[in-house]
Amino acid sequence: MKAHDGMYIDGAWRPAAGRDTIEVVNPVDEQVIGHVPAGTVEDVDAAVRAARTAFPGWAATPPAERAARLAALRDVLAARKDEIAETVTAELGSPLAFSQAVHAGVPVLVAGSYAELAATYAFEEKVGNSTVFQEPVGVVGAITPWNYPLHQIVAKVAPALAAGCTVVLKPAEDTPLTAQLFAEAVAEAGVPAGVFNLVTGLGPVAGQALAEHPDVDLVSFTGSTAVGRRIGATAGAAVKRVALELGGKSANVILPSADLAKAVSVGVANVMSNSGQTCSAWTRMLVPAERYDEAVELAAAAAAKYGERIGPVVNAKQQQRVRGYIEKGVAEGARLVAGGPESPREQGYFVSPTVFADVTPQMTIAQEEIFGPVLSILRYEDEEDALRIANGTVYGLAGAVWAGEEAEAVAFARRLDTGQVDINGGRFNPQAPFGGYKQSGVGRELGAHGLSEYLQTKSLQF
């Protein structure tokens, strides 16, 4: 697609306030594929004013009509699925098949789920002698990451619109073309002017301006825990609501009774998916000591199959970051059984699919989020040891448990300090709440729980 040279504000593409632009680089061949405006404080202010002006009308729009606009948005996204996939592949480097199935496909499901939910949600209920109303929070500042560029946008914008909120979106600077496509889809779906607004730009400028703006009622942010802390502090000073979906270091716990071959195969695939750039990836594989060597052998063999199948990481900085973690793993005594820090190609921001054995819980690669195709395999002595290791990080976003009997896996999963757990390879559910414990965030996305983040409660007594 051709990049727009302006901001989408109040239903139209408008010239940016400043002249600076951001290069969009294809991480496969390192070529510049477009430029977008670098938004300023003035651009953010214009977008927020448009959202504030549009809010009363959109909040008063019947839920059935809001549902109809979301259904239309779903249909537009479905119709433009191929264009979306090609755009994500160009600016993120994801293999086209993965972009078609996940990057373009999942947002259609999520948008559709909110079209249905907006039409059926109980925005009003009787509680004794009271009537309780669920009302929209107001203007939402949505700040989204680059790793799932369209999914992360839809997971914020769709529930916000379903709730009756208006939105200003600041997408990641690495993947702004996908966000511009989304703005086009919003317009094509007939969403009224000012209800959705887009400002491209850098986090420290446009993102900070959006988080600090006095007319933004809620900030919804997905990204690193470090940035999430700053946004939380900024919002706290203004007593402003936040929804923060942050980092993860998720454990894949394979209990002794599990089908080891299946658990390892699915676990490796989970880590390598999207080149490891998934906050909920099961980057720590916990294996009983008596089956450890077998698991390591299986994981190394599985990882070797991904050498030509995964794309690059998003940019040169991320490539160096991931390679630095791999080097640190080696320096701290972990044993490489697949991959390594050397780039597998001369061009592009590629990282070799990497598997470490002999990882101990205190190692950096077992504690910090790497955000690349790197798996750490840890051994445990018994279930209590496994639980201690699994819960032994500052994160609690996701995880997995495998066992011969589902009830055994569920019993263990209930003891994990994490927001979402897959049992024996459970499938993705777009209506299940997604979010973390501890430093993995505040609030939930997807489904009814995701919608509730954008609502506030009022009660009338009779």
SULGI-V577513 format. One record per residue. N is the residue number from 0. RES is the residue in three letters. SS is DSSP state (H for helix, E for strand, C for the rest). PHI is phi in whole degrees, 0 to 359 (999 if undefined). OMEGA is omega as a letter, one per 40 degrees, with the letter a starting at -180 (999 if undefined). Layout:
BEGIN
{{N;RES;SS;PHI;OMEGA} {N;RES;SS;PHI;OMEGA}}
END
This chain:
BEGIN
{{0;MET;C;999;i} {1;LYS;C;273;a} {2;ALA;C;289;i} {3;HIS;C;283;a} {4;ASP;C;260;i} {5;GLY;E;222;i} {6;MET;E;255;i} {7;TYR;E;268;a} {8;ILE;E;226;i} {9;ASP;C;57;i} {10;GLY;C;83;a} {11;ALA;E;212;i} {12;TRP;E;276;a} {13;ARG;E;239;i} {14;PRO;E;301;i} {15;ALA;C;289;a} {16;ALA;C;289;a} {17;GLY;C;250;a} {18;ARG;C;255;a} {19;ASP;C;291;i} {20;THR;E;231;i} {21;ILE;E;243;i} {22;GLU;E;284;i} {23;VAL;E;253;a} {24;VAL;E;245;i} {25;ASN;E;283;a} {26;PRO;C;286;i} {27;VAL;C;282;a} {28;ASP;C;242;i} {29;GLU;C;64;i} {30;GLN;E;264;i} {31;VAL;E;286;a} {32;ILE;E;248;i} {33;GLY;E;172;i} {34;HIS;E;225;i} {35;VAL;E;231;a} {36;PRO;E;293;i} {37;ALA;C;268;a} {38;GLY;C;297;a} {39;THR;C;247;i} {40;VAL;H;301;i} {41;GLU;H;295;i} {42;ASP;H;296;i} {43;VAL;H;297;a} {44;ASP;H;297;i} {45;ALA;H;296;i} {46;ALA;H;293;i} {47;VAL;H;293;i} {48;ARG;H;297;i} {49;ALA;H;296;i} {50;ALA;H;295;i} {51;ARG;H;295;i} {52;THR;H;295;a} {53;ALA;H;281;a} {54;PHE;H;300;a} {55;PRO;H;303;a} {56;GLY;H;294;a} {57;TRP;H;289;i} {58;ALA;H;298;a} {59;ALA;H;276;i} {60;THR;C;293;a} {61;PRO;C;305;i} {62;PRO;H;307;a} {63;ALA;H;297;i} {64;GLU;H;287;i} {65;ARG;H;299;i} {66;ALA;H;298;i} {67;ALA;H;295;i} {68;ARG;H;294;i} {69;LEU;H;292;i} {70;ALA;H;295;i} {71;ALA;H;295;i} {72;LEU;H;298;i} {73;ARG;H;305;a} {74;ASP;H;293;i} {75;VAL;H;294;i} {76;LEU;H;299;i} {77;ALA;H;294;a} {78;ALA;H;292;a} {79;ARG;C;257;a} {80;LYS;H;303;a} {81;ASP;H;294;i} {82;GLU;H;296;i} {83;ILE;H;298;a} {84;ALA;H;299;i} {85;GLU;H;295;i} {86;THR;H;291;i} {87;VAL;H;299;i} {88;THR;H;299;a} {89;ALA;H;292;a} {90;GLU;H;259;i} {91;LEU;H;252;a} {92;GLY;C;89;a} {93;SER;C;296;i} {94;PRO;C;306;a} {95;LEU;H;301;a} {96;ALA;H;298;i} {97;PHE;H;291;i} {98;SER;H;297;a} {99;GLN;H;293;a} {100;ALA;H;285;a} {101;VAL;H;255;a} {102;HIS;H;296;i} {103;ALA;C;263;a} {104;GLY;H;283;a} {105;VAL;H;296;i} {106;PRO;H;300;i} {107;VAL;H;296;i} {108;LEU;H;297;a} {109;VAL;H;292;i} {110;ALA;H;300;i} {111;GLY;H;296;a} {112;SER;H;296;i} {113;TYR;H;280;i} {114;ALA;H;298;i} {115;GLU;H;292;a} {116;LEU;H;293;i} {117;ALA;H;299;a} {118;ALA;H;278;a} {119;THR;H;240;a} {120;TYR;C;294;i} {121;ALA;C;275;i} {122;PHE;C;285;a} {123;GLU;E;216;i} {124;GLU;E;210;i} {125;LYS;E;267;i} {126;VAL;E;228;a} {127;GLY;C;61;i} {128;ASN;C;267;a} {129;SER;E;243;i} {130;THR;E;249;a} {131;VAL;E;252;a} {132;PHE;E;250;i} {133;GLN;E;256;a} {134;GLU;E;243;a} {135;PRO;E;296;i} {136;VAL;C;296;a} {137;GLY;C;139;i} {138;VAL;E;272;a} {139;VAL;E;253;i} {140;GLY;E;262;a} {141;ALA;E;254;a} {142;ILE;E;239;a} {143;THR;C;242;a} {144;PRO;C;268;a} {145;TRP;C;265;a} {146;ASN;C;287;i} {147;TYR;C;229;a} {148;PRO;H;299;a} {149;LEU;H;276;i} {150;HIS;H;302;a} {151;GLN;H;293;i} {152;ILE;H;293;a} {153;VAL;H;295;a} {154;ALA;H;295;i} {155;LYS;H;258;a} {156;VAL;H;290;a} {157;ALA;H;299;i} {158;PRO;H;293;i} {159;ALA;H;298;i} {160;LEU;H;293;i} {161;ALA;H;299;a} {162;ALA;H;286;a} {163;GLY;C;102;i} {164;CYS;C;277;i} {165;THR;E;252;a} {166;VAL;E;224;i} {167;VAL;E;242;a} {168;LEU;E;257;i} {169;LYS;E;244;a} {170;PRO;C;278;i} {171;ALA;C;298;a} {172;GLU;C;291;i} {173;ASP;C;281;a} {174;THR;C;228;a} {175;PRO;H;282;a} {176;LEU;H;293;i} {177;THR;H;296;i} {178;ALA;H;295;i} {179;GLN;H;295;i} {180;LEU;H;300;i} {181;PHE;H;297;i} {182;ALA;H;299;i} {183;GLU;H;299;i} {184;ALA;H;295;i} {185;VAL;H;300;i} {186;ALA;H;296;a} {187;GLU;H;295;a} {188;ALA;C;281;i} {189;GLY;C;83;i} {190;VAL;C;291;a} {191;PRO;C;301;i} {192;ALA;C;302;i} {193;GLY;C;87;a} {194;VAL;C;290;i} {195;PHE;E;234;a} {196;ASN;E;223;a} {197;LEU;E;234;i} {198;VAL;C;234;i} {199;THR;C;277;i} {200;GLY;C;161;a} {201;LEU;C;273;a} {202;GLY;H;303;a} {203;PRO;H;295;a} {204;VAL;H;253;a} {205;ALA;H;291;i} {206;GLY;H;297;i} {207;GLN;H;294;i} {208;ALA;H;298;i} {209;LEU;H;292;a} {210;ALA;H;295;a} {211;GLU;H;271;a} {212;HIS;C;297;a} {213;PRO;C;293;a} {214;ASP;C;265;i} {215;VAL;C;266;a} {216;ASP;C;269;a} {217;LEU;E;212;i} {218;VAL;E;250;i} {219;SER;E;249;a} {220;PHE;E;233;i} {221;THR;E;237;a} {222;GLY;C;167;a} {223;SER;C;287;i} {224;THR;H;296;a} {225;ALA;H;298;i} {226;VAL;H;291;i} {227;GLY;H;301;i} {228;ARG;H;299;a} {229;ARG;H;294;i} {230;ILE;H;294;i} {231;GLY;H;299;i} {232;ALA;H;293;i} {233;THR;H;297;a} {234;ALA;H;293;a} {235;GLY;H;297;i} {236;ALA;H;296;i} {237;ALA;C;259;a} {238;VAL;C;51;a} {239;LYS;C;252;a} {240;ARG;E;288;i} {241;VAL;E;226;i} {242;ALA;E;232;a} {243;LEU;E;238;i} {244;GLU;E;250;a} {245;LEU;C;245;a} {246;GLY;C;281;i} {247;GLY;C;208;i} {248;LYS;C;214;a} {249;SER;C;287;a} {250;ALA;E;262;i} {251;ASN;E;252;a} {252;VAL;E;266;i} {253;ILE;E;257;a} {254;LEU;C;283;a} {255;PRO;C;304;a} {256;SER;C;276;a} {257;ALA;C;287;i} {258;ASP;C;285;a} {259;LEU;H;298;a} {260;ALA;H;299;a} {261;LYS;H;292;a} {262;ALA;H;297;i} {263;VAL;H;291;a} {264;SER;H;299;i} {265;VAL;H;293;i} {266;GLY;H;297;i} {267;VAL;H;295;i} {268;ALA;H;300;i} {269;ASN;H;298;a} {270;VAL;H;289;a} {271;MET;H;279;a} {272;SER;H;303;a} {273;ASN;H;57;i} {274;SER;H;59;i} {275;GLY;H;78;a} {276;GLN;C;268;a} {277;THR;C;224;a} {278;CYS;C;295;a} {279;SER;C;265;a} {280;ALA;C;300;a} {281;TRP;C;277;a} {282;THR;C;278;i} {283;ARG;E;242;i} {284;MET;E;260;a} {285;LEU;E;257;a} {286;VAL;E;232;i} {287;PRO;E;299;a} {288;ALA;H;306;a} {289;GLU;H;289;i} {290;ARG;H;240;a} {291;TYR;H;296;a} {292;ASP;H;299;i} {293;GLU;H;296;a} {294;ALA;H;295;i} {295;VAL;H;299;i} {296;GLU;H;297;i} {297;LEU;H;295;a} {298;ALA;H;293;i} {299;ALA;H;298;i} {300;ALA;H;294;i} {301;ALA;H;294;a} {302;ALA;H;296;a} {303;ALA;H;299;a} {304;LYS;C;285;a} {305;TYR;C;264;a} {306;GLY;C;306;a} {307;GLU;C;255;a} {308;ARG;C;255;a} {309;ILE;C;256;i} {310;GLY;C;275;i} {311;PRO;C;281;i} {312;VAL;C;278;a} {313;VAL;C;288;a} {314;ASN;C;203;a} {315;ALA;H;296;i} {316;LYS;H;298;i} {317;GLN;H;293;i} {318;GLN;H;300;i} {319;GLN;H;294;i} {320;ARG;H;298;a} {321;VAL;H;294;i} {322;ARG;H;298;i} {323;GLY;H;297;i} {324;TYR;H;294;i} {325;ILE;H;298;i} {326;GLU;H;298;i} {327;LYS;H;292;i} {328;GLY;H;301;i} {329;VAL;H;296;a} {330;ALA;H;297;a} {331;GLU;C;272;i} {332;GLY;C;106;i} {333;ALA;C;287;a} {334;ARG;E;254;i} {335;LEU;E;287;i} {336;VAL;E;242;i} {337;ALA;E;201;i} {338;GLY;C;72;a} {339;GLY;C;151;a} {340;PRO;C;284;a} {341;GLU;C;290;i} {342;SER;C;290;a} {343;PRO;C;283;a} {344;ARG;C;222;a} {345;GLU;C;284;a} {346;GLN;C;239;i} {347;GLY;C;94;a} {348;TYR;C;265;a} {349;PHE;C;271;i} {350;VAL;C;229;a} {351;SER;C;293;i} {352;PRO;C;304;a} {353;THR;E;237;i} {354;VAL;E;231;i} {355;PHE;E;251;i} {356;ALA;E;250;i} {357;ASP;C;56;i} {358;VAL;C;272;i} {359;THR;C;256;a} {360;PRO;C;301;a} {361;GLN;C;277;a} {362;MET;C;296;a} {363;THR;H;303;a} {364;ILE;H;289;i} {365;ALA;H;261;a} {366;GLN;H;243;a} {367;GLU;C;253;i} {368;GLU;C;285;a} {369;ILE;C;269;i} {370;PHE;C;63;i} {371;GLY;C;201;a} {372;PRO;C;281;a} {373;VAL;E;230;a} {374;LEU;E;246;i} {375;SER;E;250;i} {376;ILE;E;251;a} {377;LEU;E;242;i} {378;ARG;E;262;i} {379;TYR;E;226;a} {380;GLU;C;268;i} {381;ASP;C;208;a} {382;GLU;H;296;i} {383;GLU;H;294;i} {384;ASP;H;295;i} {385;ALA;H;299;i} {386;LEU;H;295;i} {387;ARG;H;299;a} {388;ILE;H;293;a} {389;ALA;H;300;a} {390;ASN;C;272;a} {391;GLY;C;269;i} {392;THR;C;228;i} {393;VAL;C;282;a} {394;TYR;E;261;i} {395;GLY;E;196;a} {396;LEU;C;269;a} {397;ALA;C;209;i} {398;GLY;E;168;i} {399;ALA;E;212;i} {400;VAL;E;225;i} {401;TRP;E;239;i} {402;ALA;C;204;i} {403;GLY;C;296;i} {404;GLU;C;246;a} {405;GLU;H;303;a} {406;ALA;H;299;i} {407;GLU;H;294;i} {408;ALA;H;293;a} {409;VAL;H;296;a} {410;ALA;H;300;i} {411;PHE;H;289;a} {412;ALA;H;299;i} {413;ARG;C;297;a} {414;ARG;C;265;i} {415;LEU;C;279;i} {416;ASP;C;272;a} {417;THR;C;208;a} {418;GLY;C;278;a} {419;GLN;C;213;a} {420;VAL;C;228;i} {421;ASP;E;267;a} {422;ILE;E;260;i} {423;ASN;C;50;i} {424;GLY;C;81;a} {425;GLY;C;307;a} {426;ARG;C;279;i} {427;PHE;C;298;i} {428;ASN;C;236;a} {429;PRO;C;292;i} {430;GLN;C;256;i} {431;ALA;C;277;i} {432;PRO;C;296;a} {433;PHE;E;237;i} {434;GLY;C;167;a} {435;GLY;C;237;i} {436;TYR;E;268;i} {437;LYS;E;52;a} {438;GLN;C;275;i} {439;SER;C;273;i} {440;GLY;E;138;a} {441;VAL;E;225;i} {442;GLY;C;96;a} {443;ARG;C;225;i} {444;GLU;E;241;i} {445;LEU;C;78;i} {446;GLY;H;65;a} {447;ALA;H;297;i} {448;HIS;H;295;i} {449;GLY;H;293;i} {450;LEU;H;296;a} {451;SER;H;297;i} {452;GLU;C;299;a} {453;TYR;C;257;a} {454;LEU;E;240;i} {455;GLN;E;232;a} {456;THR;E;252;i} {457;LYS;E;230;i} {458;SER;E;238;i} {459;LEU;E;245;a} {460;GLN;E;258;a} {461;PHE;C;238;999}}
END
